[in-house]
Amino acid sequence: MKRGVWQKIRNTYARWRIGALPGFTFLGLIIFVRLTGFFQYHEWLVFDSFLRWRPTEEVDDRITIIGINETDIQNLKAYPIPDRELALLINTLQEYQPRAIGLDIVRDHPVEPGHQELTTVFEKSKNLFVVEKVIPPETIAPPPTVSTAQIGFIDAVFDEDGRLRRSLLGTPNPQNSQDYKHSLTLRLATAYLASEGISLENGIRDVKTMRFGGVELPRIHPYSGGYVRTDAGGLQILLNYRNNQNPFHALSLDDVKSRNFDPAWLRDRIIIIGMTTPSAKDVFNVTAIASSHSAPGEIYGVEVQAHAVSQIISTVLDGRSLIWTWADGWEYLWIISWGIVGIILGWLPLAPHKNFIGVGIASICLVGASYLLLTWWGLWIPVVPTVLVLVLNGVGLTAFYQYDRAMRSRLNERQSTINHTYTTIHNGPLQTLKLLIKQSRDRDIYQDELISKLTQIDSELREVYESLEREVQTQEHSLRIGSGQEINLNAPLHETLYQVYSQTLERDFPCYKTLQLKIPNFELIDEKHLSIEQKRSLCQFLEEALCNVGKHAKGVTRLRTDCLQKEDQCIIRVKDNGSNSSVSSEGRGTKQAMQLARQLRGKFHRQSSPEGTLCELTWRPKKSWFS
């Protein structure tokens, strides 16, 4: 039995190995293609879609945008906005004591009238932060009279598709490597959180990043998430846009001049001043949030600053997640794991449509898990290559394994036909031939009887051929036993076995002549989960056992045959009281009986004792959860 179990394990492993080879080939190919950057654009689309599909978030009332729009420009009849107007605006805002003001409008040269007035405002406003651009080729200097601690750069790093998904918080000064520049975003967040007693420090787990209190800013690397060989210079983090069409309170220049606003929108808040008109050309392509502008997928630079500042202070104060990624090794382990899941799904011995449904469900679970990890915990994991390798392995290997199973099924059918043919011949004409050989050796047969026996064998062989031909042509569920009788296998099993018993005992075997007592005991047997082939094999087992009694049980006077079910065990048992010297030999019939026992997950037992010979097959009927 153990040998059969190990053989089954080896066969299963062999089939798994054959199918796993193309599966791991697909997996290696997907990983190679990912390393080339081919999936990068598709990963960005999925990333943006997941962020856009998030539930709507609340307005962040800690930030207010002062957007100078087209109407304001027309009312002023001047562009760029004169320094005096900016000075008046900042002075008005200061009346409400905001925590920080960010002026997202470049002032590298005077815009008269009012330049001196604006310079004075810069000098006395310690909570005001102005901007510069430091990354070539488009560098812009800050106002000359403002201290370095109040200057933040507004350089942006775009992806290859022109979308903005990253926030650059710090970078070495290209003109002076010893000078490290901070962005306007970082300046405003630092000023706001300082009032909460939280300062900006170096990271602990990652010493190359920054942290506010216990929150480290997860910087991106060249291969973070869906990126491949991206420029990760400086300190860059992924932008976790606030998902709301109007995520911040917004006022126009005219609203501030006319005092048409709620003072609570300004007091103790971060105020960011910027241009909110297309003519200023300060717009960015963003598809991670729904845009309220007339041009879909575009938001103004001042809004980008608001989102970038909001994500930092919301993380530190509210626990809102920043977007982070696994290390490369974990990402590829994730892809490999789902590739193996695809191989397993393709390997499952189910109908093709069930395998495809399984692959579909697994893909939905994978996409759903990826969405939840990003939206709830901020974890961006590979989606496109993972789904692709799952589907390729699940669907492709389903076809491969189905073909392999069809081939094995045909081979099994061929082997089953061979076994069935041999058993039919063995239990019929071959038994007669063996008896004839035995009688010839004992010189216990006359010429006329010899000719008669040979003629009988010839007739039985022809009948075997005709019977098998009928089975093939008509697909009848029948069995021809050695007596020449046809047994209907569709009848209840105990009736079929009894027909085999009664027909076999009528055959002309020498040991049957001494029988004095025959005890047949045939009862109902659970055959719900037995196939026709298994019923045929059970009948042939009983016939073989009875034929052995007729040929070898010398001096037999008593024969008991039991075919029954006792509690949860089915039994076919033939027991005689004769003397049998051939029990120890392991012939073809014994091997087939052992194979049948393995198929039924049962046991075959045969032994000889002074009281006679016992031949027994036992098995437990399969149980169904729905029975």
FIKEDREN-648423 format. One record per residue (C-alpha): residue in one letter; z, y, x. Coordinates in steps of 0.02 Angstrom, whole numbers, padded with zeros to 5 digits, always signed. Example, Ala and Ser with C-alpha at 12.3 -4.5 7.8 and 13.67 -1.06 7.14 Angstrom:
2
A+00390-00225+00615;S+00357-00053+00684;
END
This chain:
627
M+00000+00000+00000;K+00045+00120+00143;R-00121+00083+00226;G-00211+00129+00065;V-00114+00292+00051;W-00154+00340+00230;Q-00336+00295+00204;K-00342+00408+00052;I-00262+00549+00152;R-00388+00525+00291;N-00533+00527+00167;T-00465+00685+00086;Y-00444+00768+00255;A-00621+00719+00304;R-00693+00798+00146;W-00584+00952+00171;R-00641+00968+00352;I-00825+00954+00305;G-00808+01092+00174;A-00692+01199+00277;L-00821+01216+00416;P-00942+01324+00314;G-00791+01410+00235;F-00723+01467+00403;T-00900+01511+00455;F-00911+01630+00306;L-00740+01696+00352;G-00788+01729+00532;L-00949+01813+00476;I-00856+01930+00358;I-00732+01978+00494;F-00874+02011+00616;V-00967+02119+00489;R-00806+02215+00454;L-00784+02250+00639;T-00957+02327+00643;G-00901+02454+00512;F-01024+02396+00379;F-00889+02387+00244;Q-00811+02555+00289;Y-00904+02657+00158;H-00869+02528+00022;E-00685+02524+00069;W-00676+02712+00051;L-00753+02703-00124;V-00625+02573-00179;F-00484+02675-00100;D-00539+02833-00192;S-00560+02737-00355;F-00386+02662-00346;L-00310+02834-00316;R-00411+02909-00459;W-00356+02769-00578;R-00171+02801-00550;P-00062+02861-00694;T-00056+03049-00712;E+00083+03128-00610;E+00193+03275-00655;V+00156+03451-00596;D+00241+03492-00431;D+00327+03655-00477;R+00389+03684-00299;I+00216+03748-00252;T+00118+03890-00331;I-00061+03935-00287;I-00121+04114-00288;G-00308+04094-00304;I-00418+04247-00277;N-00563+04209-00392;E-00732+04285-00431;T-00660+04400-00563;D-00535+04471-00438;I-00676+04505-00315;Q-00778+04593-00448;N-00628+04699-00498;L-00599+04748-00317;K-00783+04774-00285;A-00753+04719-00107;Y-00772+04560-00006;P-00692+04505+00108;I-00529+04554+00026;P-00466+04715+00109;D-00307+04706+00212;R-00221+04829+00096;E-00243+04714-00054;L-00169+04569+00044;A-00023+04676+00101;L+00013+04732-00078;L+00001+04551-00138;I+00121+04486-00006;N+00246+04626-00038;T+00243+04589-00224;L+00273+04404-00193;Q+00417+04440-00075;E+00509+04527-00216;Y+00537+04354-00293;Q+00609+04280-00132;P+00496+04129-00106;R+00546+04005+00030;A+00378+04014+00117;I+00210+04098+00096;G+00052+04028+00170;L-00097+04144+00189;D-00248+04028+00190;I-00366+04172+00226;V-00422+04207+00405;R-00382+04377+00478;D-00446+04371+00656;H-00509+04552+00641;P-00464+04702+00533;V-00538+04721+00360;E-00511+04903+00316;P-00437+04989+00227;G-00254+04942+00255;H-00255+04849+00420;Q-00098+04937+00484;E-00010+04902+00319;L-00051+04715+00334;T+00006+04714+00516;T+00173+04786+00462;V+00190+04652+00328;F+00154+04517+00458;E+00288+04584+00573;K+00427+04595+00445;S+00389+04437+00343;K+00476+04295+00434;N+00433+04170+00296;L+00247+04209+00304;F+00127+04090+00391;V-00051+04136+00439;V-00197+04028+00495;E-00313+03992+00639;K-00445+03863+00683;V-00426+03777+00851;I-00551+03633+00857;P-00722+03679+00927;P-00854+03730+00893;E-00791+03842+00750;T-00631+03916+00822;I-00549+04065+00737;A-00407+04164+00814;P-00249+04207+00717;P-00191+04387+00687;P-00137+04452+00859;T+00033+04521+00809;V+00104+04363+00727;S+00223+04250+00823;T+00165+04076+00871;A+00296+03995+00758;Q+00213+04074+00607;I+00036+04015+00645;G-00038+03854+00578;F-00213+03787+00597;I-00323+03739+00449;D-00444+03623+00538;A-00494+03471+00436;V-00557+03299+00487;F-00694+03231+00374;D-00752+03052+00354;E-00933+03003+00384;D-00973+03018+00199;G-00915+03200+00199;R-00755+03166+00099;L-00583+03228+00149;R-00455+03088+00152;R-00349+03138+00301;S-00230+03279+00342;L-00223+03338+00523;L-00043+03396+00554;G-00040+03420+00741;T-00160+03424+00888;P-00159+03472+01072;N-00234+03642+01105;P-00411+03611+01171;Q-00391+03765+01284;N-00218+03718+01346;S-00164+03534+01345;Q+00018+03584+01366;D+00015+03681+01203;Y+00034+03574+01044;K-00027+03655+00885;H+00045+03630+00710;S-00053+03643+00549;L-00018+03764+00407;T+00033+03612+00305;L+00165+03562+00430;R+00228+03742+00449;L+00254+03763+00262;A+00335+03592+00238;T+00451+03623+00387;A+00504+03794+00319;Y+00538+03726+00145;L+00636+03572+00203;A+00737+03676+00328;S+00819+03760+00177;E+00871+03584+00123;G+00951+03552+00291;I+00810+03435+00347;S+00727+03473+00512;L+00567+03413+00596;E+00598+03286+00735;N+00506+03153+00835;G+00485+02981+00760;I+00601+02836+00800;R+00500+02680+00758;D+00342+02769+00813;V+00386+02897+00946;K+00213+02974+00937;T+00234+03033+00758;M+00351+03156+00671;R+00489+03134+00545;F+00593+03233+00422;G+00765+03155+00412;G+00739+02969+00386;V+00556+02986+00333;E+00428+02955+00470;L+00251+03016+00440;P+00138+02860+00455;R-00002+02916+00571;I-00169+02828+00561;H-00254+02732+00700;P-00439+02701+00735;Y-00434+02540+00630;S-00310+02587+00494;G-00352+02523+00320;G-00539+02530+00293;Y-00574+02634+00448;V-00670+02563+00596;R-00670+02655+00764;T-00626+02820+00680;D-00568+02972+00778;A-00379+02965+00759;G-00341+03104+00885;G-00190+03213+00857;L-00068+03174+00718;Q-00165+03124+00562;I-00097+03053+00400;L-00189+02995+00245;L-00192+03117+00100;N-00100+03054-00053;Y-00169+03178-00179;R-00061+03215-00330;N-00154+03137-00476;N-00166+03276-00603;Q-00310+03391-00648;N-00189+03539-00634;P-00057+03476-00512;F+00017+03647-00467;H+00053+03812-00552;A-00091+03931-00516;L-00107+04120-00531;S-00247+04241-00495;L-00234+04403-00397;D-00249+04499-00561;D-00104+04395-00636;V+00010+04449-00492;K-00043+04631-00503;S-00010+04636-00690;R+00150+04533-00672;N+00079+04409-00795;F+00178+04255-00743;D+00345+04168-00754;P+00454+04228-00609;A+00522+04052-00589;W+00350+04002-00524;L+00380+04108-00369;R+00566+04113-00337;D+00622+03988-00204;R+00448+03912-00202;I+00307+03882-00079;I+00165+04004-00116;I-00007+03974-00043;I-00136+04113-00053;G-00321+04067-00041;M-00495+04090-00109;T-00541+03998-00270;T-00721+04050-00287;P-00876+03951-00235;S-00947+04105-00148;A-00810+04092-00016;K-00878+03921+00034;D-00702+03855+00057;V-00729+03693-00040;F-00702+03510+00006;N-00777+03350-00062;V-00641+03241-00134;T-00668+03092-00250;A-00489+03025-00247;I-00438+03139-00392;A-00525+03208-00545;S-00580+03386-00514;S-00556+03524-00643;H-00697+03626-00565;S-00871+03642-00633;A-00934+03548-00480;P-00865+03370-00490;G-00783+03300-00334;E-00744+03470-00257;I-00581+03562-00234;Y-00540+03724-00144;G-00462+03731+00028;V-00304+03813-00041;E-00284+03664-00158;V-00302+03543-00013;Q-00161+03635+00075;A-00054+03622-00082;H-00085+03433-00097;A-00047+03407+00088;V+00116+03505+00082;S+00166+03426-00084;Q+00147+03247-00020;I+00267+03280+00126;I+00406+03367+00031;S+00388+03247-00118;T+00410+03100-00001;V+00562+03174+00086;L+00649+03239-00070;D+00586+03125-00210;G+00541+02962-00124;R+00358+02975-00171;S+00257+02860-00059;L+00149+02917+00084;I-00004+02809+00114;W+00019+02684+00256;T-00071+02533+00322;W-00034+02367+00405;A-00063+02334+00588;D-00234+02257+00625;G-00162+02082+00646;W-00084+02082+00474;E-00243+02147+00394;Y-00347+02006+00467;L-00213+01879+00421;W-00227+01944+00242;I-00417+01920+00244;I-00402+01746+00322;S-00270+01694+00193;W-00382+01739+00047;G-00529+01654+00133;I-00425+01495+00137;V-00382+01520-00047;G-00570+01525-00081;I-00594+01363+00016;I-00455+01280-00086;L-00529+01341-00250;G-00699+01275-00202;W-00621+01109-00150;L-00528+01080-00315;P-00607+00932-00409;L-00645+01030-00567;A-00801+01063-00669;P-00906+01202-00589;H-00872+01326-00728;K-00685+01298-00710;N-00697+01329-00523;F-00794+01490-00557;I-00662+01544-00684;G-00528+01507-00554;V-00620+01614-00425;G-00637+01753-00553;I-00452+01749-00596;A-00404+01746-00412;S-00519+01895-00378;I-00442+01994-00521;C-00267+01953-00455;L-00320+02007-00281;V-00392+02173-00340;G-00242+02201-00454;A-00119+02166-00314;S-00213+02285-00198;Y-00210+02420-00332;L-00024+02400-00364;L+00019+02400-00179;L-00075+02564-00156;T-00017+02653-00313;W+00166+02600-00310;W+00206+02577-00125;G+00066+02675-00042;L+00003+02523+00055;W-00185+02524+00084;I-00247+02349+00122;P-00426+02283+00144;V-00506+02246-00024;V-00695+02231-00003;P-00701+02101+00138;T-00557+02004+00059;V-00639+01991-00112;L-00806+01952-00032;V-00740+01807+00073;L-00642+01741-00077;V-00796+01741-00189;L-00913+01675-00054;N-00798+01530-00013;G-00745+01497-00192;V-00921+01497-00266;G-01019+01436-00115;L-00902+01293-00075;T-00893+01244-00258;A-01079+01207-00250;F-01057+01120-00082;Y-00914+01010-00141;Q-00999+00972-00307;Y-01150+00909-00210;D-01036+00809-00095;R-00944+00733-00244;A-01109+00689-00329;M-01166+00600-00173;R-01002+00506-00158;S-01006+00464-00342;R-01178+00387-00323;L-01118+00289-00173;N-00964+00232-00270;E-01073+00182-00417;R-01184+00083-00299;Q-01033-00001-00220;S-00961-00035-00393;T-01125-00117-00445;I-01122-00225-00289;N-00941-00275-00320;H-00974-00310-00503;T-01127-00415-00461;Y-01033-00514-00330;T-00883-00542-00445;T-00997-00601-00585;I-01082-00724-00467;H-00918-00773-00387;N-00831-00812-00552;G-00985-00903-00620;P-01115-00998-00520;L-01019-00982-00356;Q-00869-01070-00430;T-00983-01211-00487;L-01063-01217-00315;K-00895-01227-00227;L-00842-01368-00341;L-01005-01458-00305;I-00981-01439-00117;K-00803-01508-00132;Q-00861-01657-00233;S-01003-01690-00110;R-00881-01691+00036;D-00769-01812-00058;R-00924-01919-00100;D-00865-01906-00279;I-01034-01864-00359;Y-01191-01960-00404;Q-01370-01902-00378;D-01403-01873-00563;E-01244-01770-00579;L-01291-01674-00421;I-01459-01628-00493;S-01377-01579-00657;K-01253-01467-00567;L-01389-01384-00462;T-01490-01353-00619;Q-01334-01276-00699;I-01311-01161-00549;D-01493-01108-00558;S-01473-01070-00742;E-01312-00973-00715;L-01391-00867-00578;R-01536-00822-00692;E-01416-00780-00832;V-01317-00667-00715;Y-01476-00571-00672;E-01526-00554-00855;S-01350-00499-00903;L-01344-00365-00768;E-01518-00305-00814;R-01464-00285-00996;E-01311-00186-00942;V-01418-00067-00839;Q-01549-00042-00974;T-01434-00029-01125;Q-01277+00038-01042;E-01179-00088-01144;H-00993-00099-01114;S-00992-00286-01093;L-00945-00417-00965;R-01026-00583-00930;I-00898-00710-00873;G-00930-00873-00780;S-00940-00976-00939;G-01096-00878-00987;Q-01009-00786-01129;E-01024-00597-01157;I-00859-00506-01180;N-00855-00339-01274;L-00755-00218-01168;N-00737-00093-01311;A-00617-00211-01398;P-00429-00190-01370;L-00379-00246-01197;H-00264-00387-01251;E-00402-00461-01360;T-00529-00446-01219;L-00412-00532-01098;Y-00379-00671-01222;Q-00566-00703-01238;V-00578-00717-01050;Y-00430-00837-01051;S-00496-00951-01187;Q-00676-00955-01122;T-00624-00988-00941;L-00511-01135-00988;E-00661-01219-01070;R-00753-01229-00903;D-00773-01395-00816;F-00646-01378-00675;P-00560-01538-00616;C-00381-01472-00617;Y-00394-01422-00801;K-00405-01608-00845;T-00220-01636-00802;L-00157-01488-00904;Q-00035-01539-01039;L+00046-01373-01089;K-00041-01205-01104;I+00066-01053-01146;P-00038-00897-01184;N+00058-00735-01215;F-00056-00586-01253;E+00019-00425-01320;L-00036-00244-01341;I-00061-00148-01178;D-00076+00042-01161;E-00258+00067-01111;K-00274+00251-01158;H-00311+00306-00980;L-00408+00153-00922;S-00594+00170-00891;I-00721+00038-00940;E-00740-00009-00758;Q-00553-00034-00741;K-00550-00144-00898;R-00694-00245-00825;S-00599-00267-00662;L-00442-00324-00755;C-00543-00455-00849;Q-00622-00515-00687;F-00450-00524-00605;L-00386-00638-00744;E-00543-00745-00736;E-00526-00763-00547;A-00343-00813-00562;L-00381-00944-00695;C-00529-01013-00596;N-00415-01037-00445;V-00298-01141-00553;G-00444-01248-00611;K-00507-01277-00433;H-00351-01285-00325;A-00194-01323-00428;K-00184-01510-00398;G-00076-01606-00522;V-00051-01453-00633;T+00023-01495-00802;R+00088-01326-00858;L+00000-01157-00864;R+00079-00995-00926;T-00028-00839-00945;D+00054-00670-00987;C-00042-00511-01026;L+00081-00384-01095;Q+00172-00219-01075;K+00358-00224-01040;E+00438-00054-01061;D+00332+00060-00948;Q+00251-00079-00846;C+00090-00173-00884;I+00080-00354-00823;I-00057-00484-00802;R+00022-00645-00738;V-00043-00822-00714;K+00084-00954-00665;D+00057-01142-00644;N+00159-01288-00581;G+00023-01368-00475;S+00007-01389-00287;N-00109-01259-00209;S-00147-01260-00023;S-00266-01110-00027;V-00141-00976-00077;S-00116-00914+00101;S-00301-00879+00126;E-00361-00701+00092;G-00533-00716+00018;R-00647-00594-00070;G-00554-00613-00235;T-00387-00570-00155;K-00460-00414-00073;Q-00534-00356-00239;A-00366-00386-00325;M-00279-00279-00193;Q-00410-00142-00212;L-00387-00144-00402;A-00198-00128-00378;R-00226+00027-00270;Q-00341+00104-00401;L-00209+00079-00536;R-00068+00131-00417;G+00011-00037-00451;K+00052-00196-00355;F-00033-00364-00328;H+00076-00515-00292;R+00027-00693-00255;Q+00139-00832-00191;S+00162-01019-00189;S+00326-01114-00209;P+00380-01294-00243;E+00378-01249-00429;G+00195-01193-00423;T+00088-01039-00394;L+00110-00861-00460;C-00030-00732-00467;E+00024-00564-00538;L-00044-00386-00557;T+00071-00247-00619;W+00043-00060-00646;R+00117+00085-00741;P+00008+00170-00871;K-00031+00352-00839;K+00063+00478-00941;S-00011+00635-01016;W+00086+00794-01048;F+00000+00808-01216;S+00032+00630-01274;
END
